Amino acid sequence: MTSGLDAAMAAVGDRWTLLVVDALLDGPRRFSELQEAIPKVAPNVLTARLRRLEDQGLVVGARYSDRPPRVEYRVTEAGRDLAGALRLLSRWGARDAGGDVEGPHHRSCGTSLEARWYCPTCARVTEQADDDLRWV
């Protein structure tokens, strides 16, 4: 039996794939725009990742020119579901790299918001994940 993490890593388990999805969360982009957004990715690697993401149903490409063939890529709803996980990873990476903390900030005071475990049945936030949390 495959775990959820195994399945997730099989779908998007490399650096470039996650960066492509992140770049597309802002809206549709053409191949050249993706290259600008992810400057260190080689064109052949970007092509391979886009094909893989299309096969996974996380990205769709729409042709806007036949000669030469040109495609605009956008993230699907399934791909958009990755946004929360990507933001948490980005925040974690920025913290450990000493950079600015990315992610949502409270509109009133500007403080960076934190993710918490929340039970919708009990309407409670669990402060310590290990205290009242059971992985099934």
PyMOL commands that place a pseudoatom at each C-alpha (Angstrom):
pseudoatom trace, name=CA, resn=MET, resi=1, chain=A, elem=C, hetatm=0, pos=[0.000, 0.000, 0.000]
pseudoatom trace, name=CA, resn=THR, resi=2, chain=A, elem=C, hetatm=0, pos=[1.307, 3.431, -0.977]
pseudoatom trace, name=CA, resn=SER, resi=3, chain=A, elem=C, hetatm=0, pos=[1.251, 6.236, 1.575]
pseudoatom trace, name=CA, resn=GLY, resi=4, chain=A, elem=C, hetatm=0, pos=[-0.107, 9.683, 0.792]
pseudoatom trace, name=CA, resn=LEU, resi=5, chain=A, elem=C, hetatm=0, pos=[3.400, 11.136, 0.923]
pseudoatom trace, name=CA, resn=ASP, resi=6, chain=A, elem=C, hetatm=0, pos=[4.671, 8.478, -1.505]
pseudoatom trace, name=CA, resn=ALA, resi=7, chain=A, elem=C, hetatm=0, pos=[1.869, 9.338, -3.932]
pseudoatom trace, name=CA, resn=ALA, resi=8, chain=A, elem=C, hetatm=0, pos=[2.508, 13.077, -3.609]
pseudoatom trace, name=CA, resn=MET, resi=9, chain=A, elem=C, hetatm=0, pos=[6.240, 12.686, -4.165]
pseudoatom trace, name=CA, resn=ALA, resi=10, chain=A, elem=C, hetatm=0, pos=[5.622, 10.482, -7.206]
pseudoatom trace, name=CA, resn=ALA, resi=11, chain=A, elem=C, hetatm=0, pos=[3.439, 13.240, -8.689]
pseudoatom trace, name=CA, resn=VAL, resi=12, chain=A, elem=C, hetatm=0, pos=[5.508, 16.322, -7.859]
pseudoatom trace, name=CA, resn=GLY, resi=13, chain=A, elem=C, hetatm=0, pos=[8.619, 15.118, -6.095]
pseudoatom trace, name=CA, resn=ASP, resi=14, chain=A, elem=C, hetatm=0, pos=[11.311, 17.276, -7.591]
pseudoatom trace, name=CA, resn=ARG, resi=15, chain=A, elem=C, hetatm=0, pos=[12.447, 20.866, -7.368]
pseudoatom trace, name=CA, resn=TRP, resi=16, chain=A, elem=C, hetatm=0, pos=[11.502, 21.968, -10.878]
pseudoatom trace, name=CA, resn=THR, resi=17, chain=A, elem=C, hetatm=0, pos=[8.011, 20.497, -10.801]
pseudoatom trace, name=CA, resn=LEU, resi=18, chain=A, elem=C, hetatm=0, pos=[7.101, 22.387, -7.648]
pseudoatom trace, name=CA, resn=LEU, resi=19, chain=A, elem=C, hetatm=0, pos=[8.564, 25.616, -9.032]
pseudoatom trace, name=CA, resn=VAL, resi=20, chain=A, elem=C, hetatm=0, pos=[6.545, 25.229, -12.247]
pseudoatom trace, name=CA, resn=VAL, resi=21, chain=A, elem=C, hetatm=0, pos=[3.317, 24.758, -10.299]
pseudoatom trace, name=CA, resn=ASP, resi=22, chain=A, elem=C, hetatm=0, pos=[4.179, 27.726, -8.096]
pseudoatom trace, name=CA, resn=ALA, resi=23, chain=A, elem=C, hetatm=0, pos=[4.821, 29.933, -11.143]
pseudoatom trace, name=CA, resn=LEU, resi=24, chain=A, elem=C, hetatm=0, pos=[1.464, 28.929, -12.643]
pseudoatom trace, name=CA, resn=LEU, resi=25, chain=A, elem=C, hetatm=0, pos=[-0.506, 29.695, -9.474]
pseudoatom trace, name=CA, resn=ASP, resi=26, chain=A, elem=C, hetatm=0, pos=[-0.370, 33.401, -10.423]
pseudoatom trace, name=CA, resn=GLY, resi=27, chain=A, elem=C, hetatm=0, pos=[-2.113, 32.696, -13.720]
pseudoatom trace, name=CA, resn=PRO, resi=28, chain=A, elem=C, hetatm=0, pos=[-1.538, 31.224, -17.186]
pseudoatom trace, name=CA, resn=ARG, resi=29, chain=A, elem=C, hetatm=0, pos=[1.935, 31.533, -18.703]
pseudoatom trace, name=CA, resn=ARG, resi=30, chain=A, elem=C, hetatm=0, pos=[3.596, 30.771, -21.979]
pseudoatom trace, name=CA, resn=PHE, resi=31, chain=A, elem=C, hetatm=0, pos=[6.720, 28.636, -22.130]
pseudoatom trace, name=CA, resn=SER, resi=32, chain=A, elem=C, hetatm=0, pos=[9.019, 31.669, -22.430]
pseudoatom trace, name=CA, resn=GLU, resi=33, chain=A, elem=C, hetatm=0, pos=[7.317, 33.298, -19.452]
pseudoatom trace, name=CA, resn=LEU, resi=34, chain=A, elem=C, hetatm=0, pos=[7.894, 30.157, -17.398]
pseudoatom trace, name=CA, resn=GLN, resi=35, chain=A, elem=C, hetatm=0, pos=[11.573, 30.226, -18.373]
pseudoatom trace, name=CA, resn=GLU, resi=36, chain=A, elem=C, hetatm=0, pos=[11.771, 33.816, -17.112]
pseudoatom trace, name=CA, resn=ALA, resi=37, chain=A, elem=C, hetatm=0, pos=[9.968, 32.916, -13.887]
pseudoatom trace, name=CA, resn=ILE, resi=38, chain=A, elem=C, hetatm=0, pos=[12.297, 29.941, -13.283]
pseudoatom trace, name=CA, resn=PRO, resi=39, chain=A, elem=C, hetatm=0, pos=[15.603, 31.194, -14.725]
pseudoatom trace, name=CA, resn=LYS, resi=40, chain=A, elem=C, hetatm=0, pos=[17.824, 28.222, -13.835]
pseudoatom trace, name=CA, resn=VAL, resi=41, chain=A, elem=C, hetatm=0, pos=[15.673, 25.516, -15.451]
pseudoatom trace, name=CA, resn=ALA, resi=42, chain=A, elem=C, hetatm=0, pos=[16.916, 24.106, -18.771]
pseudoatom trace, name=CA, resn=PRO, resi=43, chain=A, elem=C, hetatm=0, pos=[14.358, 24.168, -21.627]
pseudoatom trace, name=CA, resn=ASN, resi=44, chain=A, elem=C, hetatm=0, pos=[14.367, 20.364, -21.984]
pseudoatom trace, name=CA, resn=VAL, resi=45, chain=A, elem=C, hetatm=0, pos=[13.784, 19.930, -18.244]
pseudoatom trace, name=CA, resn=LEU, resi=46, chain=A, elem=C, hetatm=0, pos=[10.945, 22.471, -18.309]
pseudoatom trace, name=CA, resn=THR, resi=47, chain=A, elem=C, hetatm=0, pos=[9.337, 20.663, -21.245]
pseudoatom trace, name=CA, resn=ALA, resi=48, chain=A, elem=C, hetatm=0, pos=[9.610, 17.319, -19.453]
pseudoatom trace, name=CA, resn=ARG, resi=49, chain=A, elem=C, hetatm=0, pos=[8.110, 18.718, -16.241]
pseudoatom trace, name=CA, resn=LEU, resi=50, chain=A, elem=C, hetatm=0, pos=[5.213, 20.360, -18.083]
pseudoatom trace, name=CA, resn=ARG, resi=51, chain=A, elem=C, hetatm=0, pos=[4.423, 17.075, -19.853]
pseudoatom trace, name=CA, resn=ARG, resi=52, chain=A, elem=C, hetatm=0, pos=[4.566, 15.201, -16.561]
pseudoatom trace, name=CA, resn=LEU, resi=53, chain=A, elem=C, hetatm=0, pos=[2.277, 17.755, -14.895]
pseudoatom trace, name=CA, resn=GLU, resi=54, chain=A, elem=C, hetatm=0, pos=[-0.162, 17.468, -17.799]
pseudoatom trace, name=CA, resn=ASP, resi=55, chain=A, elem=C, hetatm=0, pos=[-0.124, 13.665, -17.471]
pseudoatom trace, name=CA, resn=GLN, resi=56, chain=A, elem=C, hetatm=0, pos=[-0.855, 14.060, -13.733]
pseudoatom trace, name=CA, resn=GLY, resi=57, chain=A, elem=C, hetatm=0, pos=[-3.769, 16.409, -14.481]
pseudoatom trace, name=CA, resn=LEU, resi=58, chain=A, elem=C, hetatm=0, pos=[-2.196, 19.279, -12.547]
pseudoatom trace, name=CA, resn=VAL, resi=59, chain=A, elem=C, hetatm=0, pos=[-1.534, 21.514, -15.570]
pseudoatom trace, name=CA, resn=VAL, resi=60, chain=A, elem=C, hetatm=0, pos=[-3.229, 21.962, -18.941]
pseudoatom trace, name=CA, resn=GLY, resi=61, chain=A, elem=C, hetatm=0, pos=[-1.736, 23.442, -22.062]
pseudoatom trace, name=CA, resn=ALA, resi=62, chain=A, elem=C, hetatm=0, pos=[-3.804, 25.345, -24.612]
pseudoatom trace, name=CA, resn=ARG, resi=63, chain=A, elem=C, hetatm=0, pos=[-2.394, 25.979, -28.078]
pseudoatom trace, name=CA, resn=TYR, resi=64, chain=A, elem=C, hetatm=0, pos=[-2.569, 29.574, -29.205]
pseudoatom trace, name=CA, resn=SER, resi=65, chain=A, elem=C, hetatm=0, pos=[-0.544, 29.158, -32.405]
pseudoatom trace, name=CA, resn=ASP, resi=66, chain=A, elem=C, hetatm=0, pos=[-0.090, 26.230, -34.797]
pseudoatom trace, name=CA, resn=ARG, resi=67, chain=A, elem=C, hetatm=0, pos=[2.825, 27.629, -36.805]
pseudoatom trace, name=CA, resn=PRO, resi=68, chain=A, elem=C, hetatm=0, pos=[5.050, 27.528, -34.930]
pseudoatom trace, name=CA, resn=PRO, resi=69, chain=A, elem=C, hetatm=0, pos=[3.318, 25.478, -32.231]
pseudoatom trace, name=CA, resn=ARG, resi=70, chain=A, elem=C, hetatm=0, pos=[2.899, 27.652, -29.132]
pseudoatom trace, name=CA, resn=VAL, resi=71, chain=A, elem=C, hetatm=0, pos=[1.204, 26.697, -25.874]
pseudoatom trace, name=CA, resn=GLU, resi=72, chain=A, elem=C, hetatm=0, pos=[-0.053, 28.611, -22.850]
pseudoatom trace, name=CA, resn=TYR, resi=73, chain=A, elem=C, hetatm=0, pos=[-0.073, 26.622, -19.623]
pseudoatom trace, name=CA, resn=ARG, resi=74, chain=A, elem=C, hetatm=0, pos=[-2.364, 26.981, -16.644]
pseudoatom trace, name=CA, resn=VAL, resi=75, chain=A, elem=C, hetatm=0, pos=[-2.791, 25.094, -13.409]
pseudoatom trace, name=CA, resn=THR, resi=76, chain=A, elem=C, hetatm=0, pos=[-5.940, 22.978, -12.982]
pseudoatom trace, name=CA, resn=GLU, resi=77, chain=A, elem=C, hetatm=0, pos=[-8.090, 22.846, -9.848]
pseudoatom trace, name=CA, resn=ALA, resi=78, chain=A, elem=C, hetatm=0, pos=[-6.183, 19.728, -8.819]
pseudoatom trace, name=CA, resn=GLY, resi=79, chain=A, elem=C, hetatm=0, pos=[-2.942, 21.679, -9.248]
pseudoatom trace, name=CA, resn=ARG, resi=80, chain=A, elem=C, hetatm=0, pos=[-4.353, 24.630, -7.342]
pseudoatom trace, name=CA, resn=ASP, resi=81, chain=A, elem=C, hetatm=0, pos=[-4.908, 22.281, -4.395]
pseudoatom trace, name=CA, resn=LEU, resi=82, chain=A, elem=C, hetatm=0, pos=[-1.113, 22.235, -4.032]
pseudoatom trace, name=CA, resn=ALA, resi=83, chain=A, elem=C, hetatm=0, pos=[-1.030, 25.957, -3.228]
pseudoatom trace, name=CA, resn=GLY, resi=84, chain=A, elem=C, hetatm=0, pos=[-1.348, 25.512, 0.540]
pseudoatom trace, name=CA, resn=ALA, resi=85, chain=A, elem=C, hetatm=0, pos=[1.389, 22.889, 0.707]
pseudoatom trace, name=CA, resn=LEU, resi=86, chain=A, elem=C, hetatm=0, pos=[3.671, 24.982, -1.514]
pseudoatom trace, name=CA, resn=ARG, resi=87, chain=A, elem=C, hetatm=0, pos=[3.158, 28.060, 0.636]
pseudoatom trace, name=CA, resn=LEU, resi=88, chain=A, elem=C, hetatm=0, pos=[3.986, 26.094, 3.792]
pseudoatom trace, name=CA, resn=LEU, resi=89, chain=A, elem=C, hetatm=0, pos=[7.137, 24.646, 2.179]
pseudoatom trace, name=CA, resn=SER, resi=90, chain=A, elem=C, hetatm=0, pos=[8.139, 28.087, 0.934]
pseudoatom trace, name=CA, resn=ARG, resi=91, chain=A, elem=C, hetatm=0, pos=[7.662, 29.571, 4.371]
pseudoatom trace, name=CA, resn=TRP, resi=92, chain=A, elem=C, hetatm=0, pos=[9.655, 26.772, 5.979]
pseudoatom trace, name=CA, resn=GLY, resi=93, chain=A, elem=C, hetatm=0, pos=[12.473, 27.180, 3.452]
pseudoatom trace, name=CA, resn=ALA, resi=94, chain=A, elem=C, hetatm=0, pos=[12.613, 30.962, 3.843]
pseudoatom trace, name=CA, resn=ARG, resi=95, chain=A, elem=C, hetatm=0, pos=[12.822, 30.639, 7.612]
pseudoatom trace, name=CA, resn=ASP, resi=96, chain=A, elem=C, hetatm=0, pos=[15.695, 28.176, 7.468]
pseudoatom trace, name=CA, resn=ALA, resi=97, chain=A, elem=C, hetatm=0, pos=[17.483, 30.150, 4.738]
pseudoatom trace, name=CA, resn=GLY, resi=98, chain=A, elem=C, hetatm=0, pos=[17.276, 33.362, 6.767]
pseudoatom trace, name=CA, resn=GLY, resi=99, chain=A, elem=C, hetatm=0, pos=[15.079, 35.069, 4.165]
pseudoatom trace, name=CA, resn=ASP, resi=100, chain=A, elem=C, hetatm=0, pos=[11.863, 36.992, 4.498]
pseudoatom trace, name=CA, resn=VAL, resi=101, chain=A, elem=C, hetatm=0, pos=[8.972, 34.883, 5.741]
pseudoatom trace, name=CA, resn=GLU, resi=102, chain=A, elem=C, hetatm=0, pos=[6.635, 34.325, 2.832]
pseudoatom trace, name=CA, resn=GLY, resi=103, chain=A, elem=C, hetatm=0, pos=[2.961, 33.591, 3.043]
pseudoatom trace, name=CA, resn=PRO, resi=104, chain=A, elem=C, hetatm=0, pos=[-0.192, 35.250, 4.268]
pseudoatom trace, name=CA, resn=HIS, resi=105, chain=A, elem=C, hetatm=0, pos=[-0.040, 38.135, 6.699]
pseudoatom trace, name=CA, resn=HIS, resi=106, chain=A, elem=C, hetatm=0, pos=[-2.775, 39.476, 8.944]
pseudoatom trace, name=CA, resn=ARG, resi=107, chain=A, elem=C, hetatm=0, pos=[-4.294, 42.489, 7.207]
pseudoatom trace, name=CA, resn=SER, resi=108, chain=A, elem=C, hetatm=0, pos=[-4.827, 44.446, 10.463]
pseudoatom trace, name=CA, resn=CYS, resi=109, chain=A, elem=C, hetatm=0, pos=[-1.362, 44.243, 12.003]
pseudoatom trace, name=CA, resn=GLY, resi=110, chain=A, elem=C, hetatm=0, pos=[0.874, 42.747, 9.300]
pseudoatom trace, name=CA, resn=THR, resi=111, chain=A, elem=C, hetatm=0, pos=[1.960, 39.743, 11.371]
pseudoatom trace, name=CA, resn=SER, resi=112, chain=A, elem=C, hetatm=0, pos=[2.751, 36.573, 9.441]
pseudoatom trace, name=CA, resn=LEU, resi=113, chain=A, elem=C, hetatm=0, pos=[-0.012, 33.992, 9.939]
pseudoatom trace, name=CA, resn=GLU, resi=114, chain=A, elem=C, hetatm=0, pos=[0.772, 30.485, 11.147]
pseudoatom trace, name=CA, resn=ALA, resi=115, chain=A, elem=C, hetatm=0, pos=[-0.789, 27.171, 10.119]
pseudoatom trace, name=CA, resn=ARG, resi=116, chain=A, elem=C, hetatm=0, pos=[-2.556, 25.219, 12.865]
pseudoatom trace, name=CA, resn=TRP, resi=117, chain=A, elem=C, hetatm=0, pos=[-4.288, 21.868, 13.096]
pseudoatom trace, name=CA, resn=TYR, resi=118, chain=A, elem=C, hetatm=0, pos=[-8.043, 22.517, 13.328]
pseudoatom trace, name=CA, resn=CYS, resi=119, chain=A, elem=C, hetatm=0, pos=[-10.861, 20.067, 14.084]
pseudoatom trace, name=CA, resn=PRO, resi=120, chain=A, elem=C, hetatm=0, pos=[-14.076, 21.180, 12.347]
pseudoatom trace, name=CA, resn=THR, resi=121, chain=A, elem=C, hetatm=0, pos=[-16.184, 18.797, 14.491]
pseudoatom trace, name=CA, resn=CYS, resi=122, chain=A, elem=C, hetatm=0, pos=[-14.976, 20.125, 17.841]
pseudoatom trace, name=CA, resn=ALA, resi=123, chain=A, elem=C, hetatm=0, pos=[-14.241, 23.637, 16.521]
pseudoatom trace, name=CA, resn=ARG, resi=124, chain=A, elem=C, hetatm=0, pos=[-10.872, 23.470, 18.298]
pseudoatom trace, name=CA, resn=VAL, resi=125, chain=A, elem=C, hetatm=0, pos=[-7.347, 24.334, 17.307]
pseudoatom trace, name=CA, resn=THR, resi=126, chain=A, elem=C, hetatm=0, pos=[-4.757, 21.873, 18.556]
pseudoatom trace, name=CA, resn=GLU, resi=127, chain=A, elem=C, hetatm=0, pos=[-1.791, 23.902, 19.776]
pseudoatom trace, name=CA, resn=GLN, resi=128, chain=A, elem=C, hetatm=0, pos=[0.702, 21.052, 20.007]
pseudoatom trace, name=CA, resn=ALA, resi=129, chain=A, elem=C, hetatm=0, pos=[0.374, 18.645, 17.093]
pseudoatom trace, name=CA, resn=ASP, resi=130, chain=A, elem=C, hetatm=0, pos=[1.636, 15.700, 19.168]
pseudoatom trace, name=CA, resn=ASP, resi=131, chain=A, elem=C, hetatm=0, pos=[-0.722, 16.284, 22.119]
pseudoatom trace, name=CA, resn=ASP, resi=132, chain=A, elem=C, hetatm=0, pos=[-4.064, 15.675, 20.495]
pseudoatom trace, name=CA, resn=LEU, resi=133, chain=A, elem=C, hetatm=0, pos=[-3.266, 14.388, 17.029]
pseudoatom trace, name=CA, resn=ARG, resi=134, chain=A, elem=C, hetatm=0, pos=[-3.558, 10.860, 15.672]
pseudoatom trace, name=CA, resn=TRP, resi=135, chain=A, elem=C, hetatm=0, pos=[-2.367, 9.922, 12.156]
pseudoatom trace, name=CA, resn=VAL, resi=136, chain=A, elem=C, hetatm=0, pos=[-4.660, 7.361, 10.516]
for i in range(1, 136): cmd.bond("trace and resi %d" % i, "trace and resi %d" % (i + 1))
show_as sticks, trace
zoom trace
